[in-house]
Amino acid sequence: MRARITGPQSHKNLCSRSVPVEWTGRPTVEKLGGRAGRESAPAPEPAVDARRVVWNIHALQAPFDRDRATAITTSRLVYLHDPSMIDSAGDGYLRAGGAFKHLHGAPSTLGGQSGEVFGACGAACMFRKDVYTDLGGFDEDFFMVYEDVDISYRARLRGYRCTYVADAVVHHAGSGTLRPNSAASVYYGQRNLEWTYLKNTPWPLLIRSIASHVLYDGAALVAYGSQGLLGPYLKGKWAALKGVPAILRSGPVRTRQGQRRLNRPAP
């Protein structure tokens, strides 16, 4: 479904990744498709509660109005097949260089407290447009997996915050593009994990955390090997290694890292 979500002109300064939207200036919602020469969907789609879409967008916008340092907001993602369970309440990031989902698999009732998190889950999040433009958007070299962690990390390096918005509840099908623990998900996940870590981590922290990062990679090797996914794991790491020179050139200027305002990642 594509929807025209209308509201205040200030919303033109926001970018949402939850649904494709077009902003006008009136408080209404209009579904596009199927009539008066509009293009029709090729197949029936699940019903979308337009009021919930509008509610979520306004909920995700609210932290921007309260705090200029907030540049990203992220939703409470619950499973489409079981809304009583959380898929993600924002992303966290380990010192060892791996990302995780806050409250993943926990009852949805535990996700009722909004607050600062390291980064956004790309399934349903919102960026201030000026910050998104300044960051250069998502890194297209990542293609899929970890691209939301990467852009969140880059925003943190510039001193911006990400806020988890508990009231913005989004039903998430999950793994719509990649099956869990598929060869492709392991390949892209392991390649992009390395690129995110090497591209963004300041040199002092990189030196202090490299040992834990190696241990983290070793544990993943054992885990994926036991699942018959050693091949995709090794291919992902090899692709990451080959891409390091280009990734480092595209990352922060490390010699100036000390001049940046670094936010301490939220727990």
Secondary structure as a PSIPRED ss2 file (coil, helix, strand):
# PSIPRED VFORMAT (PSIPRED V4.0)

   1 M C   1.000  0.000  0.000
   2 R E   0.000  0.000  1.000
   3 A E   0.000  0.000  1.000
   4 R E   0.000  0.000  1.000
   5 I E   0.000  0.000  1.000
   6 T C   1.000  0.000  0.000
   7 G C   1.000  0.000  0.000
   8 P C   1.000  0.000  0.000
   9 Q H   0.000  1.000  0.000
  10 S H   0.000  1.000  0.000
  11 H H   0.000  1.000  0.000
  12 K H   0.000  1.000  0.000
  13 N H   0.000  1.000  0.000
  14 L E   0.000  0.000  1.000
  15 C E   0.000  0.000  1.000
  16 S E   0.000  0.000  1.000
  17 R C   1.000  0.000  0.000
  18 S C   1.000  0.000  0.000
  19 V C   1.000  0.000  0.000
  20 P C   1.000  0.000  0.000
  21 V E   0.000  0.000  1.000
  22 E C   1.000  0.000  0.000
  23 W C   1.000  0.000  0.000
  24 T C   1.000  0.000  0.000
  25 G C   1.000  0.000  0.000
  26 R C   1.000  0.000  0.000
  27 P C   1.000  0.000  0.000
  28 T C   1.000  0.000  0.000
  29 V E   0.000  0.000  1.000
  30 E E   0.000  0.000  1.000
  31 K E   0.000  0.000  1.000
  32 L E   0.000  0.000  1.000
  33 G C   1.000  0.000  0.000
  34 G C   1.000  0.000  0.000
  35 R C   1.000  0.000  0.000
  36 A C   1.000  0.000  0.000
  37 G C   1.000  0.000  0.000
  38 R C   1.000  0.000  0.000
  39 E C   1.000  0.000  0.000
  40 S C   1.000  0.000  0.000
  41 A C   1.000  0.000  0.000
  42 P C   1.000  0.000  0.000
  43 A C   1.000  0.000  0.000
  44 P C   1.000  0.000  0.000
  45 E C   1.000  0.000  0.000
  46 P C   1.000  0.000  0.000
  47 A C   1.000  0.000  0.000
  48 V C   1.000  0.000  0.000
  49 D C   1.000  0.000  0.000
  50 A H   0.000  1.000  0.000
  51 R H   0.000  1.000  0.000
  52 R H   0.000  1.000  0.000
  53 V H   0.000  1.000  0.000
  54 V H   0.000  1.000  0.000
  55 W H   0.000  1.000  0.000
  56 N H   0.000  1.000  0.000
  57 I H   0.000  1.000  0.000
  58 H H   0.000  1.000  0.000
  59 A H   0.000  1.000  0.000
  60 L H   0.000  1.000  0.000
  61 Q H   0.000  1.000  0.000
  62 A H   0.000  1.000  0.000
  63 P H   0.000  1.000  0.000
  64 F H   0.000  1.000  0.000
  65 D H   0.000  1.000  0.000
  66 R H   0.000  1.000  0.000
  67 D C   1.000  0.000  0.000
  68 R C   1.000  0.000  0.000
  69 A C   1.000  0.000  0.000
  70 T E   0.000  0.000  1.000
  71 A E   0.000  0.000  1.000
  72 I E   0.000  0.000  1.000
  73 T E   0.000  0.000  1.000
  74 T E   0.000  0.000  1.000
  75 S E   0.000  0.000  1.000
  76 R E   0.000  0.000  1.000
  77 L E   0.000  0.000  1.000
  78 V E   0.000  0.000  1.000
  79 Y E   0.000  0.000  1.000
  80 L C   1.000  0.000  0.000
  81 H C   1.000  0.000  0.000
  82 D C   1.000  0.000  0.000
  83 P C   1.000  0.000  0.000
  84 S C   1.000  0.000  0.000
  85 M E   0.000  0.000  1.000
  86 I E   0.000  0.000  1.000
  87 D E   0.000  0.000  1.000
  88 S E   0.000  0.000  1.000
  89 A C   1.000  0.000  0.000
  90 G C   1.000  0.000  0.000
  91 D E   0.000  0.000  1.000
  92 G E   0.000  0.000  1.000
  93 Y E   0.000  0.000  1.000
  94 L C   1.000  0.000  0.000
  95 R C   1.000  0.000  0.000
  96 A C   1.000  0.000  0.000
  97 G C   1.000  0.000  0.000
  98 G C   1.000  0.000  0.000
  99 A E   0.000  0.000  1.000
 100 F E   0.000  0.000  1.000
 101 K E   0.000  0.000  1.000
 102 H C   1.000  0.000  0.000
 103 L C   1.000  0.000  0.000
 104 H C   1.000  0.000  0.000
 105 G C   1.000  0.000  0.000
 106 A C   1.000  0.000  0.000
 107 P E   0.000  0.000  1.000
 108 S H   0.000  1.000  0.000
 109 T H   0.000  1.000  0.000
 110 L H   0.000  1.000  0.000
 111 G H   0.000  1.000  0.000
 112 G C   1.000  0.000  0.000
 113 Q C   1.000  0.000  0.000
 114 S C   1.000  0.000  0.000
 115 G E   0.000  0.000  1.000
 116 E E   0.000  0.000  1.000
 117 V E   0.000  0.000  1.000
 118 F C   1.000  0.000  0.000
 119 G E   0.000  0.000  1.000
 120 A C   1.000  0.000  0.000
 121 C C   1.000  0.000  0.000
 122 G C   1.000  0.000  0.000
 123 A C   1.000  0.000  0.000
 124 A C   1.000  0.000  0.000
 125 C E   0.000  0.000  1.000
 126 M E   0.000  0.000  1.000
 127 F E   0.000  0.000  1.000
 128 R E   0.000  0.000  1.000
 129 K H   0.000  1.000  0.000
 130 D H   0.000  1.000  0.000
 131 V H   0.000  1.000  0.000
 132 Y H   0.000  1.000  0.000
 133 T H   0.000  1.000  0.000
 134 D H   0.000  1.000  0.000
 135 L H   0.000  1.000  0.000
 136 G C   1.000  0.000  0.000
 137 G C   1.000  0.000  0.000
 138 F C   1.000  0.000  0.000
 139 D C   1.000  0.000  0.000
 140 E H   0.000  1.000  0.000
 141 D H   0.000  1.000  0.000
 142 F H   0.000  1.000  0.000
 143 F C   1.000  0.000  0.000
 144 M C   1.000  0.000  0.000
 145 V C   1.000  0.000  0.000
 146 Y C   1.000  0.000  0.000
 147 E H   0.000  1.000  0.000
 148 D H   0.000  1.000  0.000
 149 V H   0.000  1.000  0.000
 150 D H   0.000  1.000  0.000
 151 I H   0.000  1.000  0.000
 152 S H   0.000  1.000  0.000
 153 Y H   0.000  1.000  0.000
 154 R H   0.000  1.000  0.000
 155 A H   0.000  1.000  0.000
 156 R H   0.000  1.000  0.000
 157 L H   0.000  1.000  0.000
 158 R C   1.000  0.000  0.000
 159 G C   1.000  0.000  0.000
 160 Y C   1.000  0.000  0.000
 161 R E   0.000  0.000  1.000
 162 C E   0.000  0.000  1.000
 163 T E   0.000  0.000  1.000
 164 Y E   0.000  0.000  1.000
 165 V E   0.000  0.000  1.000
 166 A E   0.000  0.000  1.000
 167 D E   0.000  0.000  1.000
 168 A E   0.000  0.000  1.000
 169 V E   0.000  0.000  1.000
 170 V E   0.000  0.000  1.000
 171 H E   0.000  0.000  1.000
 172 H E   0.000  0.000  1.000
 173 A C   1.000  0.000  0.000
 174 G C   1.000  0.000  0.000
 175 S C   1.000  0.000  0.000
 176 G C   1.000  0.000  0.000
 177 T C   1.000  0.000  0.000
 178 L C   1.000  0.000  0.000
 179 R C   1.000  0.000  0.000
 180 P C   1.000  0.000  0.000
 181 N C   1.000  0.000  0.000
 182 S C   1.000  0.000  0.000
 183 A H   0.000  1.000  0.000
 184 A H   0.000  1.000  0.000
 185 S H   0.000  1.000  0.000
 186 V H   0.000  1.000  0.000
 187 Y H   0.000  1.000  0.000
 188 Y H   0.000  1.000  0.000
 189 G H   0.000  1.000  0.000
 190 Q H   0.000  1.000  0.000
 191 R H   0.000  1.000  0.000
 192 N H   0.000  1.000  0.000
 193 L H   0.000  1.000  0.000
 194 E H   0.000  1.000  0.000
 195 W H   0.000  1.000  0.000
 196 T H   0.000  1.000  0.000
 197 Y H   0.000  1.000  0.000
 198 L H   0.000  1.000  0.000
 199 K H   0.000  1.000  0.000
 200 N H   0.000  1.000  0.000
 201 T C   1.000  0.000  0.000
 202 P C   1.000  0.000  0.000
 203 W H   0.000  1.000  0.000
 204 P H   0.000  1.000  0.000
 205 L H   0.000  1.000  0.000
 206 L H   0.000  1.000  0.000
 207 I H   0.000  1.000  0.000
 208 R H   0.000  1.000  0.000
 209 S H   0.000  1.000  0.000
 210 I H   0.000  1.000  0.000
 211 A H   0.000  1.000  0.000
 212 S H   0.000  1.000  0.000
 213 H H   0.000  1.000  0.000
 214 V H   0.000  1.000  0.000
 215 L H   0.000  1.000  0.000
 216 Y H   0.000  1.000  0.000
 217 D H   0.000  1.000  0.000
 218 G H   0.000  1.000  0.000
 219 A H   0.000  1.000  0.000
 220 A H   0.000  1.000  0.000
 221 L H   0.000  1.000  0.000
 222 V H   0.000  1.000  0.000
 223 A H   0.000  1.000  0.000
 224 Y H   0.000  1.000  0.000
 225 G H   0.000  1.000  0.000
 226 S H   0.000  1.000  0.000
 227 Q C   1.000  0.000  0.000
 228 G C   1.000  0.000  0.000
 229 L C   1.000  0.000  0.000
 230 L H   0.000  1.000  0.000
 231 G H   0.000  1.000  0.000
 232 P H   0.000  1.000  0.000
 233 Y H   0.000  1.000  0.000
 234 L H   0.000  1.000  0.000
 235 K H   0.000  1.000  0.000
 236 G H   0.000  1.000  0.000
 237 K H   0.000  1.000  0.000
 238 W H   0.000  1.000  0.000
 239 A H   0.000  1.000  0.000
 240 A H   0.000  1.000  0.000
 241 L H   0.000  1.000  0.000
 242 K H   0.000  1.000  0.000
 243 G H   0.000  1.000  0.000
 244 V H   0.000  1.000  0.000
 245 P H   0.000  1.000  0.000
 246 A H   0.000  1.000  0.000
 247 I H   0.000  1.000  0.000
 248 L H   0.000  1.000  0.000
 249 R H   0.000  1.000  0.000
 250 S H   0.000  1.000  0.000
 251 G C   1.000  0.000  0.000
 252 P C   1.000  0.000  0.000
 253 V C   1.000  0.000  0.000
 254 R H   0.000  1.000  0.000
 255 T H   0.000  1.000  0.000
 256 R H   0.000  1.000  0.000
 257 Q H   0.000  1.000  0.000
 258 G H   0.000  1.000  0.000
 259 Q H   0.000  1.000  0.000
 260 R C   1.000  0.000  0.000
 261 R C   1.000  0.000  0.000
 262 L C   1.000  0.000  0.000
 263 N C   1.000  0.000  0.000
 264 R C   1.000  0.000  0.000
 265 P C   1.000  0.000  0.000
 266 A C   1.000  0.000  0.000
 267 P C   1.000  0.000  0.000
